[in-house]
Amino acid sequence: MFCKASLITVALALIAAASPIEERAGIRIPLTKRSSLTNADGTFNREKAIISTAKTINKHRANLINLERNVGRQAFNEGAEIKPLAVIPNLNITRRQSESLTDEDEDTEWAGTISIGTPSQQFLIDFDTGSSDLWVPNSSCRSSTCSSKRKYNPSSSSTSSKKSGTFSIEYGDGSTVSGPIYTDTVNVAGVTVKNQYLSAVTTLSSSFADDPIDGLLGLAYPAISNLNESPFFNTAITQRAVPQGVFGFKLASSGSELYLGGTDSKLYSGSIEFHDVDTSTGFWQITGAQAYVGNKAAVSGFETIIDSGTTIMYGPPSAVRTFYQRVSGSELYDSENGYYSFPCNSPPSVSFSWGGKKWAISAANFNLGETESGSGQCVGALAGQDIGLGSNVWLLGDSFMKNVYTAFSFDDNAVGFATLA
């Protein structure tokens, strides 16, 4: 599933009382790359994209279930609904998976190493701004999926404490990620928090079998937490383990970085353009967006959730249809899954704005590959799909985030963008 090494840095900012913020180098972790939605021959891997979409729908289905339980349906966006579980289709992707991928594979897993417990137990974790919980495999997990994972042994940690309740997320392949709940000491690149809630899962979905990550650390708001407890970074803020309640992302094929406790000014130029978040939904959701094709706004006045755990960008089908009507030569490629195509030799100039600067998506990041070899039509990274998040809500994943430096501020309840250095 992975093909090439790349790097991500988990960096942190630490501060002494009454002294200026001091930037310190964090740890650099070599990672292998996640297979992209583009095949080695430059064609679009429709099968993998369909599976990716199903996983995205189910992730946010679980988020809405958590939001309803934790806060109530009044927190739902207009038109939001808990969708039926999206079934991951039984597609014949064996041939595609066995193909070696080329350097145009730009989709990396935004992961780094964390440690849990005393003494510490290390795990490779996916950092996800579209969810809010921390989970890792349990030492008692005996499934084949767990066999290749590093597992948390609570009995080996002097700071572990078992709590009541069970963590559970259902996946479309009929399996679940579930297990008991604990608190323990958690360290991410020197940012240490005590009594952090987490789940040590005893069942692990088969969809993680070929994925090198051990677990996931969510960076969204507590309202969508399955555990209904403070997520790691919120705990770090409360315990004053970070100087600011801000973290920043640079996502790229190499040199990717998560910066905890501020932003890494070496990675962007100019100022960060911040926009207020609607905190009632639990997501990093900003309002007043416009989608541009060239210099003209194709769609205006919608809301956007910024989600590092998703690759494809999604919008309501009718809005995305309107968007592609502005793209010369575009066609509906897959009506069931909402994928559109455009002429490969004349990619559209796509950008998003929230009332300030237009933040452009590069032609490479908007292109998921040719519909078939020699067709001359390429699949766009924006799909028309009702994820269930609301009738006027778009989901912007790393196809957008790879074009900007992104800052997430709990201090000001805002998301900001800056030009990459």
C-alpha positions in Angstrom: 0.0 0.0 0.0 3.0 2.3 0.5 5.8 2.9 -1.9 8.2 5.6 -1.1 9.9 7.2 1.9 9.1 10.8 2.8 9.5 12.9 5.9 7.1 14.6 8.3 8.2 16.6 11.3 6.3 16.8 14.5 7.6 20.1 16.0 6.7 22.0 19.1 7.0 25.4 20.6 7.9 25.6 24.3 7.9 28.8 26.4 9.4 29.8 29.7 7.3 32.0 31.9 7.4 35.6 30.8 9.9 34.9 28.0 9.4 35.1 24.2 8.2 32.0 22.4 11.2 29.9 21.5 11.0 27.7 18.4 12.7 24.3 18.9 13.4 21.7 16.4 11.2 18.7 16.9 11.7 15.1 15.7 12.0 14.2 12.1 10.4 10.9 11.3 11.0 9.1 7.9 7.7 7.7 6.6 6.6 5.6 3.7 4.0 7.1 1.4 0.4 6.2 1.3 -0.7 5.0 -2.2 -2.4 7.8 -4.0 -5.6 7.8 -6.1 -3.5 7.9 -9.2 -2.1 4.7 -10.7 1.5 4.3 -12.0 0.4 4.9 -15.6 -1.2 8.2 -14.6 -4.8 7.0 -14.7 -7.4 7.5 -11.9 -7.8 4.6 -9.5 -11.6 4.8 -9.3 -11.8 1.7 -7.0 -9.6 3.2 -4.4 -11.4 6.6 -4.6 -14.7 4.9 -4.0 -13.3 3.1 -0.9 -11.8 6.4 0.3 -15.2 8.1 -0.1 -17.0 5.4 1.8 -14.5 5.7 4.7 -15.0 9.5 4.7 -18.8 9.2 4.8 -18.5 6.7 7.7 -16.0 8.8 9.7 -18.3 11.8 9.6 -21.3 9.6 10.2 -19.6 8.6 13.5 -18.8 12.2 14.2 -22.5 13.2 13.8 -23.6 10.3 16.1 -21.1 11.6 18.7 -22.3 15.2 18.3 -25.9 14.2 18.7 -25.1 12.2 21.9 -22.7 14.8 23.4 -24.5 18.1 22.4 -27.8 17.3 20.7 -29.2 17.7 17.2 -29.5 21.4 17.6 -25.7 21.5 16.9 -26.2 20.0 13.4 -25.8 22.1 10.4 -28.9 22.8 8.4 -29.7 19.7 6.3 -27.2 17.5 8.2 -28.3 13.9 8.8 -26.8 10.7 10.1 -26.5 8.7 6.9 -26.8 4.9 6.7 -23.5 3.2 7.0 -21.7 3.4 3.6 -20.8 -0.1 2.6 -17.3 -0.5 1.2 -17.8 -2.3 -2.1 -16.1 -5.5 -2.8 -14.1 -4.2 -5.8 -11.4 -6.0 -7.7 -8.5 -3.8 -6.8 -5.8 -6.5 -6.5 -4.1 -5.6 -9.8 -4.1 -1.9 -8.9 -2.7 -2.5 -5.4 0.2 -4.5 -6.8 1.3 -1.8 -9.2 4.4 0.2 -8.1 3.5 3.9 -7.8 5.4 6.8 -9.3 6.7 10.0 -7.9 3.5 11.8 -8.7 2.1 10.1 -5.6 1.7 13.2 -3.5 -0.7 11.9 -0.9 1.2 11.1 2.3 -0.2 10.0 5.6 0.1 12.8 8.1 1.7 10.7 10.8 4.3 10.9 13.5 5.5 8.9 16.5 3.9 9.5 20.0 4.4 7.6 23.2 1.9 6.5 25.8 2.5 5.3 29.4 5.2 5.0 32.0 7.7 3.7 30.8 6.8 5.0 27.4 5.3 2.8 24.6 5.7 4.2 21.1 3.2 4.3 18.3 3.0 5.6 14.7 -0.1 7.8 14.7 -2.2 9.5 12.0 -3.0 13.1 13.0 -6.5 14.0 11.9 -8.2 17.4 12.1 -11.5 15.7 11.2 -11.9 13.6 14.4 -11.3 14.0 18.1 -10.2 10.8 19.8 -7.0 8.9 20.4 -6.9 5.2 19.9 -4.2 2.6 19.5 -4.3 -1.3 19.4 -4.6 -3.2 22.7 -2.0 -5.9 23.6 -5.0 -8.2 23.9 -6.0 -7.7 20.3 -5.4 -11.0 18.5 -6.9 -10.3 15.1 -4.7 -10.6 12.0 -5.0 -6.8 11.5 -3.4 -6.2 14.8 -0.5 -8.6 14.2 1.6 -6.0 12.4 0.8 -3.1 14.8 2.5 -1.9 17.9 0.2 -2.5 20.8 -0.5 -0.7 24.1 -0.2 -2.8 27.2 -1.9 -0.9 30.1 -0.6 -3.3 32.7 3.0 -2.3 31.8 2.3 1.4 32.5 2.4 2.6 36.1 0.3 5.7 35.1 -2.5 3.8 33.3 -6.0 3.8 34.7 -8.9 1.9 33.3 -12.2 3.8 33.0 -15.8 2.7 32.5 -17.4 2.5 29.1 -16.4 1.3 25.6 -15.1 3.1 22.5 -16.5 1.9 19.2 -16.6 3.1 15.6 -18.3 1.0 12.9 -16.8 0.7 9.4 -18.4 -0.1 6.1 -16.6 -3.4 5.6 -18.7 -4.8 8.5 -15.9 -4.5 11.0 -15.3 -2.1 13.9 -12.6 -0.4 15.9 -13.6 -0.9 19.5 -12.2 -1.4 22.9 -11.9 -0.3 26.6 -11.1 3.2 27.7 -8.1 4.3 29.7 -6.3 7.4 30.9 -2.5 7.6 30.7 0.4 9.9 30.1 0.8 10.8 26.4 3.8 12.5 24.9 4.0 14.0 21.4 7.4 15.3 20.5 8.0 16.6 24.0 4.5 17.9 24.7 3.4 15.7 27.6 0.0 15.5 29.2 -1.2 13.5 32.1 -4.5 11.5 32.5 -5.3 11.7 28.8 -8.3 9.7 27.7 -7.7 7.1 25.0 -9.0 3.7 23.8 -6.9 0.6 23.5 -8.9 -1.2 20.9 -9.3 -4.9 21.0 -10.9 -5.1 17.5 -9.4 -3.3 14.5 -11.1 -2.9 11.1 -9.5 -4.9 8.3 -9.3 -1.7 6.3 -6.2 -0.9 8.4 -4.5 -4.1 7.5 -2.1 -2.7 4.9 -1.7 0.7 6.7 1.5 1.2 8.7 -0.1 3.5 11.2 -0.9 2.0 14.6 -3.7 4.4 15.5 -5.1 7.8 15.3 -5.0 11.1 17.2 -7.9 13.5 16.5 -7.4 17.3 16.6 -10.9 18.5 16.3 -13.2 19.8 19.0 -14.4 17.7 22.0 -18.1 17.9 20.8 -17.5 15.1 18.2 -15.4 12.9 20.6 -16.7 9.3 20.9 -15.1 9.2 24.3 -16.8 12.5 25.2 -13.6 13.7 26.8 -11.0 16.3 26.1 -8.8 15.5 23.1 -5.0 15.5 23.4 -4.3 19.0 22.3 -7.1 20.5 24.3 -5.7 18.6 27.4 -2.3 20.1 26.5 -3.8 23.6 26.5 -5.6 23.0 29.9 -2.4 21.6 31.5 -0.3 24.4 30.0 1.9 22.0 28.1 2.0 24.3 25.1 2.5 28.1 25.0 -0.5 28.7 22.7 -3.6 26.8 21.8 -2.5 26.8 18.2 -1.1 24.2 15.9 0.0 24.4 12.3 0.2 22.0 9.3 2.4 21.9 6.3 1.4 18.9 4.1 3.6 17.9 1.3 5.3 14.9 -0.4 8.4 15.8 1.8 9.1 18.1 4.6 5.6 17.9 6.1 5.2 19.2 9.6 2.8 19.4 12.4 3.8 22.3 14.8 2.3 22.2 18.3 2.0 25.4 20.4 2.1 28.0 17.6 3.0 28.2 13.9 6.4 27.6 12.3 7.2 30.9 10.6 10.0 29.3 8.6 7.4 27.4 6.5 5.3 30.3 5.3 5.6 33.9 4.1 3.6 36.9 5.0 0.8 36.9 7.6 -1.8 34.2 8.4 -5.3 35.1 7.2 -7.6 33.8 10.0 -11.3 33.1 9.8 -13.7 32.4 12.7 -14.9 28.9 13.3 -18.5 27.9 14.1 -17.6 26.0 17.2 -21.1 24.6 17.8 -20.6 21.9 15.2 -17.4 20.4 16.7 -15.5 20.7 13.4 -12.9 23.2 12.1 -15.8 24.8 10.1 -15.5 28.3 8.6 -18.2 30.2 6.8 -18.6 32.6 3.9 -16.6 30.5 1.4 -16.4 31.1 -2.4 -15.1 28.6 -5.0 -13.5 30.2 -8.1 -12.9 28.9 -11.5 -10.5 31.4 -13.0 -11.4 34.9 -11.8 -15.1 34.2 -11.4 -16.9 32.8 -8.4 -18.6 29.6 -9.4 -20.3 29.0 -6.0 -20.6 31.4 -3.1 -21.8 31.6 0.5 -21.1 28.0 1.7 -19.4 26.6 4.7 -16.2 24.5 4.7 -14.8 21.9 7.1 -11.0 21.6 7.0 -10.1 17.9 7.4 -6.5 16.6 7.1 -7.8 13.1 7.3 -9.5 13.3 3.9 -7.9 13.5 0.4 -10.7 14.3 -2.0 -12.7 17.5 -1.6 -16.5 17.1 -1.4 -19.4 19.4 -1.9 -23.2 19.0 -2.2 -23.9 17.5 -5.6 -25.9 20.4 -7.0 -23.2 22.9 -5.9 -20.5 20.8 -7.5 -22.5 20.5 -10.7 -22.7 24.3 -10.8 -18.9 24.5 -10.2 -18.0 22.2 -13.1 -20.4 24.0 -15.4 -17.8 26.8 -15.3 -15.0 24.4 -16.2 -14.5 24.3 -20.0 -14.7 20.8 -21.4 -15.8 19.2 -18.1 -17.9 16.1 -18.0 -19.7 14.0 -15.4 -17.4 10.9 -15.2 -19.1 8.9 -12.5 -22.7 9.9 -11.7 -23.0 7.5 -8.7 -20.0 8.8 -6.9 -20.0 12.4 -8.1 -16.6 12.4 -9.9 -16.1 14.9 -12.8 -13.4 15.1 -15.4 -11.8 18.0 -17.4 -9.4 18.2 -20.3 -6.0 17.1 -19.1 -4.2 19.6 -21.4 -6.2 22.6 -20.0 -6.7 22.2 -16.2 -9.0 24.7 -14.6 -7.6 27.5 -12.3 -9.3 26.6 -9.0 -9.2 28.7 -5.8 -11.1 29.2 -2.6 -11.7 32.5 -0.7 -13.3 33.4 2.6 -13.5 37.1 1.9 -9.8 37.7 1.7 -7.1 36.3 -0.5 -7.9 33.6 -3.1 -6.1 30.4 -2.2 -5.2 28.5 -5.3 -5.1 24.8 -5.8 -2.3 23.7 -8.1 -3.1 21.9 -11.3 -1.2 18.8 -10.0 -3.2 18.8 -6.7 -6.5 19.2 -8.5 -5.8 16.3 -10.9 -6.5 12.7 -9.7 -5.5 11.1 -12.9 -6.7 10.3 -16.4 -10.1 8.6 -16.7 -8.3 5.9 -18.8 -5.0 5.9 -20.7 -5.2 8.1 -23.7 -8.6 9.6 -22.9 -7.3 13.1 -22.5 -9.8 13.6 -19.7 -8.6 13.9 -16.0 -10.6 13.5 -12.8 -11.0 16.5 -10.6 -10.2 16.4 -6.9 -13.6 18.0 -6.1 -16.5 15.5 -6.0 -20.2 16.0 -5.6 -21.2 13.8 -2.7 -23.7 14.2 0.2 -21.5 13.3 3.2 -24.4 14.2 5.6 -22.6 17.2 7.1 -25.2 19.7 5.8 -26.9 21.1 2.7 -24.4 24.0 2.4 -21.2 22.4 3.8 -18.2 21.4 1.8 -15.3 19.2 3.1 -11.8 20.3 2.1 -9.2 17.7 2.5 -5.5 17.6 1.8 -6.0 18.2 -1.9 -6.6 21.8 -0.6 -4.3 21.8 2.4 -1.2 20.9 0.4 -1.4 24.3 -1.3 -1.2 26.4 1.9 0.2 26.6 5.4 -2.8 25.9 7.7 -3.1 27.1 11.3 -5.8 25.9 13.7 -6.4 28.1 16.8 -8.4 27.0 19.8 -7.4 30.2 21.5 -9.3 32.3 18.9 -11.6 29.6 17.5 -10.3 30.2 14.0 -8.6 28.6 11.0 -5.9 30.5 9.1 -4.1 30.1 5.8 -0.7 31.5 4.7 1.4 31.2 1.6 3.9 28.4 1.7 7.5 29.6 1.9 
